[in-house]
Amino acid sequence: MSTMPEALVLSGVSKKFGAVEANRNVSLTVQKGSIHAIAGENGAGKSTLARLIYGLHRPDSGTIAVNGKTVSMNSPKDAIALGIGMVHQHFMLVPNFTVAENIILGIEEKALFASISVRKTAESIRILSERYGMPVDPEALTGSLSVGEEQRVEILKALYRKAEILILDEPTAVLTPQEIDRLFSVLRSLRDTGKTILIITHKLDEVISLADRVSVMRKGEVTGTVECRNTSKAELARMMVGRNVLLRVDNPVPAPLKPVLAVENLCCRTQKGAMKLDNLSFTIRAGEIFGIAGVEGNGQSELLSILCGLNDRKNRLSGTILLDGTTITGRTPAEITSLGVSHVPEDRLKHAVIRNFSVSENILFGRQREQRFRKGFGFNRTILDAYAKKLAGRYDIRFDDINIQSLASLSGGNQQKVVVARELDRPFLKLLILAQPTRGVDIGAIELIHRSIIETRDNGVAVLLITSELDELITLSTRIGCLYNGSLRKIFTEEEVAEGRTDEEAFEHEIGLHIT
């Protein structure tokens, strides 16, 4: 490995935004034909570093060398010309354009008023997708694609521009376990053809299984670079956080009380008659965490929508949902919330935040009716600011100015911590609904969030946990239901979960597909 040529060398690179030093004297070497991970906590400076390499920002000091030559990039166009491509965490595709149109957008090499052969372009993209094992229909509208397919389009867009160095920023944040497996297979194949892959992530299991080397960042600096075959998850966690991290929090066996949520024979059909939930029945008691395992697309989204009052009115529902004996079917989200229900949704950007609002405004979002925050016809800024800062301290939410800085300027993990803090701290909470609660969150924050969830449970709250992370499901759940085709095929009891009889093999048959 050490004799391999260098694709990318950063020497003493620093970048400030106002008073905030996002990157400080960063030096690292990425070897050609390798997969190199950059790992670190949310807000450690990983994404800023990626944007510097891609020409989205210019370094304040230091140098960047590509294939042995020191370069100066003023824009991504310069990076693309040097053979650098980037797949951003939030995809940059036009939904009502076809795959082919998105891929060639911005590089249409034609004279003024000359037509572009869409058919010829589509065929070349089809050949490219087959060569790299990323099947996608060039003529499909990107708005109709799954998240995994959209990511393939972004990778193909970079390869179509002849990228030899490919940067991926948090590429698995919104993928299912099956999509992650397919992505990793593609990345290994690209490496084997000589491409250089730079992956920005905080998921240490993925780092160790995928990357050849990893550079760890903390507070804008690189704390070390190691060979993945010679390290461990615990060592990387110490390098990231600066302390020992509990990879699995202590979770004493709870003592559940009376039923809080009772779902009985719940059915949901779309307007076209497709069955999404099929006689689904379960209960959740006060003081327990009921986990749901399953491949995404088996009814999880429909269940969440119905429980939170967001169900599509065109869907046909039957069955009952009782919260402390009160039916909640057909109630509005505000009415359900007022009954003591809190919700961390699976997609924070769509359902939980307003990105252009400030951090403190997002902490208030959905809780503006609470009297303690009111003053006359407006809000009591003194109380709101003190409360927002208290939550930010408890959940280690990192920002510059809580009242001025927009949520969009925070890292994805810090955005998620804003949502989790807000929803777990609601007063008079009876039922907490969690969908992918640690999506996009680093290992130190995962430990903190898991402790907070357990504490909420111990305070007598009933918790519904839906997550694609098997370790998280087993670590936190009191009981686990296996969802397949809209119904629960099996519910693992408290005893089975406590005795460790819920492993990967146990789930494989019950959810209809190998969970990894």
N, C-alpha and C positions, 0 to 999 in steps of 0.2 A: 504493500500500500504506500509506503513512504517514498518509493521510487516513481510513483505516478506523477505526471506533469500537473502543474497548477492551473486550474481553470479560472480561479478568482482569488485575489489577495487583497485584504483590507488592512491598512496600516494606520493606526492612530486616528481613526475616524470619530469625529464628534459632531453632534447636532443639537442646537438649542431651539426651543420655541418660547420666546419671551424669557422668563426666568427659569423655565423648566429645561433641564439638561436630559434630553431623551436618550442620547447615546454619548458615552464618555470614553474617548481614547480606545475605541474598539479595534482590535487586531485579530484577524483570523485568516486561515487558508483553507480553500475548498479545492480538493483534488479532482482532476478531470475524470469523468467516468465513474463517479461515486455518488452515493446518496448521503448528504450532509444535513443533519438536523440542527436547528437553533431552538433551544428549549429555554423556557423561563416563565416566571409568574406573569399574570395579567399586568400590563403596564411596565414590564421590564425593559421595553425598547425594541422588542423583536420586529414588530411590524414597521416601525420607523426605519430600522436597518434595512429591511427588505425594500422599502420605498427608495432609500438612498441608492441601493444597488440597481434599481429599475429606473432611476432618473426622475422619479416623482419629486424628490427633494435633492438639494445640493448640500454636501457636507460643509460645515463651517471650517473644519480643518481635517487634515489627513488625506490619504490617497486611496484610490481604488484601481487595481490592475486587473485586466481581463486578458487571459492567455498570454501573460508575461508583459503586457504593454499598459502603462499607466494611462488612464482615460479620464476625460471630463465630460459628464453627461448633463445636458440642460433640459432633457425631456425624455419620456419613454421612447420617443422615436429614435433618439440616439442609442438607447439600450437595445432596441430591436435590431438596429443596424449592426450592433456588436454581437448579435446572436443570443440576447437575453430575453426571455419571455416570463410573464408573471400571471398566475391565477390568483385573483384576489379572494379574500374570505367571503365577501358579498359579490356575487357574480355580476358582470357588467354586460348583460345581453339585452337586446331589444325584443320583448316578448312577441310582438306581432310581425317580426321578421323571421324568415326561415333560417335553418341552421347554416346553410351556405351563405346567405346574405350577412349573417352575423360574423361569420369567419372572415369574409373579405372586406367587411366594413372598415373604411379608412385606408385600405391599400389597393383600391381599384386602379390598376395600372393601365389606364386607357387615355387616349387623347380626348380633348374636349369634345363633347357631343357624340363620341364613339360609343357604340353599344357594348355591353358585356355579355358574353355567352354564359348564361346561368347554367345551362345544361352541361357545358364542358367543365365549368367550375365545380358543379355538384359531383360530377364523375371523378374529378381529381381528389375531392374531399372524401368520397366514398373509398377510393383506393387507399388514401392515407389512413382512414379510420380502420380499415381491414389490416393494414400493415402493422399497426400498433395495437391491435386487439381491442379497439374501442368502437364497437358497432353503433352507428347512429344514422338516422335517415336525413340526408342533406336537405331534403325538401320539406321536412316537418317544421311547423312553427315552434319556436323555442318555448313559447308560452304553454305548449301542450306537453312538455317534457317533464320527467321526474327530476329531482335535485341531482341525482347521480348522473343522469344523462346531460343535464346542463353543465356539470363539471367537465364531462368528456368534451363538450363543445369548446369550453374555455381552453382545455389542454390542446385540442386539435387546432384552435386558433393560433396558439403560440407555435405549434409545430409547423403549421402552414406558412408562418413567417420565418421558418428555418431556425428556430431557437435551438441552441446547443446547450444553454444553461437555462433551466426551468425552475422558477421560484414558485412555491405553493404556500400561501398564507392560511394556516389553520384549515387544511383541506378536508378534514374529517368531521368538522364541527357539526354539520347538519346531515351527515350520512348515516344510513342504517349499518349494522354490522356486516351484512352481506355486500353492501356497496363499498364499504371500507376494504373488504377482502379483494374485491375486483379492482379497486383503485391501486392497492399495493402491488397486485400482480402486474398491472400496467406500468407502474413506476419502476419495478425491478426489471421489466422487459426493456424499458427505455434506457436504464442504466447499462444493461447488457449490450445495447447497441452503441454505447459510447456517450450517451447524453449525461450531463451533470445535473443532479437534482438537489435543490436547496429547499428543505421543508421546514416551515415555521410552525411550531406546535408547543403545547404544554403537556401532552399526553405521553407519559413516560413508557407505558407498555408498548405504544406504537413506535416510539423512538428506538427502543431496544430490538424490537422485532424487524424493523424496516431499515434503519440507517446503518451506514458503515462507521461514521464518526458523528459526534454531537458536541456542539459548543453551547455551554450554559450561560445565560445572561441573568444578572440580578441588578436592579436599579441602574440600568443603562450601560453596565459594564459586562465584559466577558469574564466569568470567574474561572473558566477552564475549558479545555477541549480534550475529550477522551475517545478511545476506540469503544464502540458499543459492545463488542464481544468481551471486553475486559471490565465492564462496569455492571452496576445493578440499579434497580429502581430506587432503592433506599439511598444509595450514594448520590444519584442524580437529584433526588428530592432535597438532600442536604445542601447540595451546590446551588439549587434554585432558591431555596427559602432561607438558608443560613442557619438552620436548626434541624434536629431530627423531626420527621413528620410521621404521624401515625397513618400507615397506609390503609388500615381498617380500624375505625373508631370502636371503642368499647360500647357494646349495646346490651345492657342487662335485660334479661327476659321481663317483659312488661306484665302488668296485671290488668288486662282489659276489663272494662265495666259494661254498662248497658249499650245496646245497639244505638248508633246515631244515624247512620244511613242504611236504608233498606231498599235495594233495587230488586223488583220482582217481575219476572217474565217480560223484560223490556225488549221490544222489537222496534226496529227502525228500517223502513223501506224508502228508497228514493222515489222520486216522481215516476221514474221508468220501471219501478218494481224491484230493483236490485236490493237484496237483503243485506243490510249492514250490521244490524244487531239481531240476534236470533234467540229469543227467550232467555235473555241474560239475567241471572239472579245472583246476588251476593249481599252480604251485610258487612258493615264496618263498625266496630265498637269503639267507644271512647277509650283512649289510651292504647290504641294499637295502630300499626301501619300495615295496611293491606296493599301488597304489591301486585302489579299485573305484568306478567311476562308475555311476550309475543312479538312476532315480526310485524313491523309497521304496516298498516293497511288492512288489519284484521278487525277493525272496529274501534280502535283506541280514540281516534279523532272524533268520531261520531258520539262516543260515550262522553268525552270531555265537553263537547259542544252542548249536549243535552243537559248535563249536570250543571253547567254554568249559564244556561239560558240563552245560548248562542245558536241553537238548532235552526237549520234552514226550514222555514215554514212550509216549504214544498214537500219535505219528508213526512212520511206517514208513521206516526208513533202509536204504540199500544203498550200496556203494562203500567206499573206504578213505581214512583220514586218518592220515598218518604224520608224527610229529615226531622228527626225527633217527633215522628208521627204526623208531620205536616207535609202535604203533597207539594212538590216543587215543580212538577211537570207543567210547562206552559208559562211559568213565571219569567219576568224579565231579569237580566243580570243584576240590576240594582236591587230588586226585590229579594233575589236569592242571597246576595251579599248581606243584606240587612238581617237575614235569618241566621247569620254566623258562618257563612261560607267564604273561604279565601282561595284564590286560584293563581298558581304560577303556570302560565301557558307554555306550550311546546315551542311557539314562535314569538319571542318577546317583541320583535320589531313590528309584527302585525297586530298583536293583541295586548301588549303590556306597557308600552312606552310611547312617548312623543319625542323623537330624537332631537328635534330643534329646540325643545324646552330645556330649562336648566335642570341640574341634578336635584335641587330641592323641589322644583315643580313636579318632577317625575316621582319623587317620594310621596308627594301629595296626591298624585294622579289616582283617581278611583276612591280616594278617601276624603274628598273635599266636602262631603256632607257631615263629617264628624264635627261635633260642636266645639271640641277643644281647640280646633284650628281656626274657628270663626271669630270675627270681630265686626259687629255691625253688618254691613252688606258685603264685606270683604273678608280678608284673612288676617289673623294675628301673626305678623311676620316674625315677631320676637319669639313666640312659642314655636312656630313652624321651623325657624332657623335652628333653634336649640334642639328640637326633635330630630331634624335632618342630620345635624352634626353628631348627635348621639348614635343614631343608626349607622352613620358612616364610620364612626370609630369602632363600633361593635363588630361590623362586618368588613372592616379594612377596605372601605371603598376609597379609591385614590383619585383625587381631583385637585385642581388649583383653587377655584372659587366656586363654592356650592351654589351661589345665587346667579352667577354670570355664565359660568362654563356650561355649554350645552352637553346633553347626554351623548350626542353623536361624537363628541371629542374624546370620550372615554373608550378604553379597550372593550372588546365584547364581553370579557369576563367581568369587568367592573360594572358594565350595564346590567349583566345578569344578577350581580350582587345587589344592585339597587332594587330590582324586582323582588328578589327573595327576601331581603330585609323588610320591604314594605308589606309584603303579604304575610310573613310569619309574625309580624308584630301587630296585627290587627286586634282590636279589643273584642271581647265576647266571642272568641273564635270557637266554633264547634267542629267544623269540617275543613280540613286543609287538603286541597287538591293540587298535586305536584306532577307536572309533566316535564320530563327531562330537566330537573332542577339544577343540575350542575353542567349543563351543556355550555361549552366554551369557557369553563372555569378551570383554573390551575389547581395543582395538587394540594397546595397549602389552603386555598379557599375551599376546596372540596371537604377537607377535614373540618373546617369551621362550619360549613353549611350542614354537614351530616350531624355534627354535635347539636346544632340549633334545631334540626328536625326532630332528633331524639328528645331534646328538652321540651319541645312543643307537644310531642306525644305524651311525655311524662306529666305534662300539665293537664292531661285528660282530654286532649283533642283527638278526634278520629282523623287519620291520615290516609289518603288514597295516593299511591305512588305508581306512576307509569314512567318507565325508563327503559332505554335500550342498553344500558350498562348493566350487565349481569352481576358484576361484583357489587354494585350499588344496591341492586335489588335484594341480593342475599344478605348484605351487611345490615340493611335497615329494616327489612320486612318482618312482621310478626307472622303473617300468613301470605301465601303467594298463589294467585290464580293464573292459570295458563289460558290465554285468549287465542282462539283459532276460529276463523270464519264467523266472528261475531258472537261466539258463545264460549263459556268457560268449560274446557274439557276436563280439567282437574283443579282442585284447590289443595295445595300442600298445607298441612296443619301446622299449628305452633310447634308440636313435637318434632315433626319432620324437618322443619326449618332449623329449630334449635339443635337438633342432632346432626346437622350437616348433610341431610339426605337430598338437598336441593343443589345439585351441581349441574354442569353443562350437559352431561349425559342424561340426567333426569328430565331436563327440559326438552331435549331434542324431539322426542316423539309427540309430546303434548302440545307443542306449538306448531307442529306440521312442517318444521324445517329446522335444520341445525342452526342454533342461535348465533354462532359465529360465522 
